[in-house]
Amino acid sequence: MTLKYPEREVKLFARRSIIIFVFIGILVLGLVVRLFWLQIFQHRLYVTLSHKNHINFVPVEPKRGLIYDRNGLVLAENLPVFSLEVLPGSLTEMKGLIRKINDIIPISENEENQFLKSLSQRRLKQEVQLKLKLTEEEVARFYVNQFRLPGVSIKAKLVRHYTMGDLFSPVIGYVGRINENEIKQIDASNYAASDYIGKLGIEKYYEHLLHGQVGYEEIEVDASGHKVRTLAYKPPVSGENLYLSIDTHLQSVAYEALKEEVGALVAIDPNNGQVLAMVSHPSYDPNLFVLGISHEQYEKLQNDDKKPLHNRALQGQYSIGSTIKPFLALVGLKDKIISQEDTIFDPGYYQHSDHEHIYHDWLRRGHGIVNLRRAIVESCDTYFYHLGLKLGVERIDRALWYFGFGAPSNLDISEEASGLVASPAWKKKRYHMPWFHGDTLNLVIGQGYILSTPLQLAQATAILAARGVKYTPTLLKSQQLESGVFISTLPRKEIVLEAAQKHWNEIHDAMQAVITSPRGTAHYLNKNLEYTMAVKTGTAQVFSLKNNEKYNERMLPKALRDNKLFIAFAPVEKPEIAVATVTEHSLNAGIVTKKVMDAYFQRVH
């Protein structure tokens, strides 16, 4: 085929070729400019991105500090276990992966739920714990099937373990998984490698000492995300070891003495405020909460009628009954409202001149002529009805505040209740009612508008033993730094009540006679007593009797029987230990206290 116009065709072809070459030239020039920009100006950015594809910074969990008793017995330790860890991905991917893992290693519903919750709290490329405490068989099965599970690995970890179980749960508390609220309150970077945090007790209060400082490891990884080698390493700083003031032997004796009871006991050294024993019974095993307690286990504890989750030593708020009497008597002597020689006649009741209501003494036939000493020894209510009206509610409130009632003791645990010391203003605000004489008469025998925790009652007893010197109660005896250096906790001392030594002696002597006098309400404990002890008994009603109704314990269901309280310190001449005990619906508070005192003096002396 011949061209009709060859010259024209050649020119057209040449023109088109030039346009194509110009276009290609522009594209090549753009590509060269882009490459120049990326290589010269963006070089550092892409080197960094490339570096991140095969370099990871992995946080290293610090070793949590151990907890010991005052004699060096381990109470909280860290046990090595195997943990199944997963690199986070999309929710759909994770659920599919868990199904694969479940074919090899059983994953409970609780473990899966905990894992899915934790996903939102961890950064990308930071492994999340799926299952803790793998058996050797489960570890072996995993490694046989590891090729099927990209992004899944097994790590050696330390898990908290409480050696004494339920014996120390009111004191130590426990650690548990970090939740969303806690993540907002803590330094997230310092917990980047940690799944657990103190939830209650010493574990929570001293979290800042026990946790330590996170370390970091710079590692090279392969395409599957597995570690190839370590490039750099910053070691973590271990948490501090804590030595508590608690004596495990005394704690065990107290717990065993309360074995058949529902109640609490607190023992304090009145010379420095150190808590020697703090027991709440029944209790629970804190190890259940470390790995995540099941719904069934938690429901069982929560629905138990005896309330084992309730820390009675710190949170139980009780009417203190006649244990209030020595405190009010001392203030009466101090303020010269009464003297040791003053007497009243007790017919078995008290009736105010402008009120028809009769206030009975616990001894319906009456105590006859009663002075202060006999009023304490026999726990004469009528004597204290007279004293209460002479003191007046304002002075009574002030007296109770001296001894630490109505406010937290500032013990180094966060869960303490404040108790209650009521006033006319409080009643007006709460109930829109005035304060009556009857309120004062109930108050002076430890009933009505007064509540105390066993810890507050023990602190008040310690102040009484120390003759007005208050030491803030403490559970921490000393702390051991990573370097091995020990730092002792210094006692915090305050003089809260000044009175003549004569008056302190009169109260101490009367309390000693509670146990030594044949008429004393605790004389039954005097048999074979090898040390001197000052005590006061107390009974607190849990329901109100009608005016002429008599209390008959045998006719009542146990839940309506009186609570029993008992305070004591010993030796009387130079007190070393002060104890407060509460037993719910039981008469055995004195027996429990005596067992603890015996154990203390058999061991110490």
CORHU-V434260 format. One line per field, one symbol per residue. ss: DSSP state (H for helix, E for strand, - for the rest). phi: phi as a letter, one per 20 degrees, with the letter a starting at -180 (. if undefined). burial: I if it has 16 or more other C-alpha atoms within 10 Angstrom, else O. A space follows every 50 residues. Layout:
BEGIN
ss = ???
phi = ???
burial = ???
END
This chain:
BEGIN
ss = -----HHHHHHHHHHHHHHHHHHHHHHHHHHHHHHHHHHHH-HHHHHHHH HHHHEEEEEE------EE-----EEEEEEEEEEEEEE---HHHHHHHHHH HH------HHHHHHHHHHH-------EEEEEE---HHHHHHHHH-HHH-- -EEEEEEEEEEE--HHH-HHHH--EEE--HHHHHH--HHHH----EEE-- HHHHH-HHHH--E-EEEEEEE-----EEEEEEEE--E---EEEE---HHH HHHHHHH-----EEEEEE-----EEEEEEEE-----HHHH----HHHHHH HH---------HHHH--E--HHHHHHHHHHHHHH---------EEE--EE E------EEE-------EEE-HHHHHH---HHHHHHHHHHHHHHHHHHHH HH-----------------EE--HHHHHHHH-----HHHHHHH------E EE-HHHHHHHHHHHH---EEE--E-EEEEE-----EEE----EEE----- HHHHHHHHHHHHHHHH------HHH-------EEEEEEEE---------- --HHH--HHH--EEEEEEEE------EEEEEEE-----HHHHHHHHHHHH HHHH-
phi = .eefcffffffffffffffffffffffffffffffffffeedgfffffff fffcccddfdfffffeccefdnefdccddfbecedcffbfffffffffff fffdcfdfffffffffffgfedfgmdfdfdbdmfffffffffffdgfecf ndbdcecdcfbdfdlffdgfefmadbffdfffgfedfgffdfdddcbfdb mggefdgfeffndfdbcececefenefdaeebbdffdffeeddeefegff fffffffegeddrbbcccefebnfeebbcccfcbefffefeoffffffff ffefgelffeeffddfdcfelffffffffffffgelfccfefccddeoac cffdbffddeefefendmfcdfgfffgelfffgffffgfffnffffgfff fgenfnbgemffbeefeembcecgffffffdlcfedgfffffffdmdmeb cbegfffffffffffelneddffbdeeacdfffnfeceeefddbedbdbf ggfffffffffffgdefgeffcffeffmfdbebdcbebccfdbeefgdee ecgfedfgfdffedcbdbbbfffbgdbccccccelbeegffffffffgff ffeed
burial = OOOOOOOOOOOOOOOOOOOOOOOOOOOOOOOOOOOOOOOOOOOOOOOOOO OOOIIIIIIIIIIIIIIIIIOOOIIIIOOOOIIIIIIIOOOOOIOOIIOO IOOIIOOOOOIIOIIIOIIOIIOOOIIIIIIIIIOOOOIOOIOOOIOOOO IIIIOOIIIIIIIIIIIIIIIIIIIIIIOOOOOOOOOOOIIIIIIIIIII IIIIIIIOIIIIIIIIIIIIIOOOIOOOOOOOOOOIIIIIIIIIIIIIII IIIIIIIIOOIIIIIIIIIIIIIIIIIIIIIIIIIIIIIIIOOOOOOOOO IOOOOOIIIIIIIIIIIIIIIIIIIIIIIIIIIIOOOIIOOOIIOIIIII OOOOOOOOIIIIIOOIIOOIIIIIIIIIIIIIIIIIIIIOIOIOIIIOII OIIIIIIIIOIIIOIIIIIIIIIIOOOOOOOOOOIOIIIIIIIIIIIIII IIIIIIIIIIIIIIIIIIIIIIIIIIIIIIIOOOOOOOIOIOOOOOIOOO OOIIOIIIIIIIIIIIIOOIIIIOIIOOOOOIIIIIIIIIIIOOOOOOOO OOOOOOOOOOIIIIIIIIIIIIOOIIIIIIIIIIIIIIIIIIIIOIIOII OOOOO
END
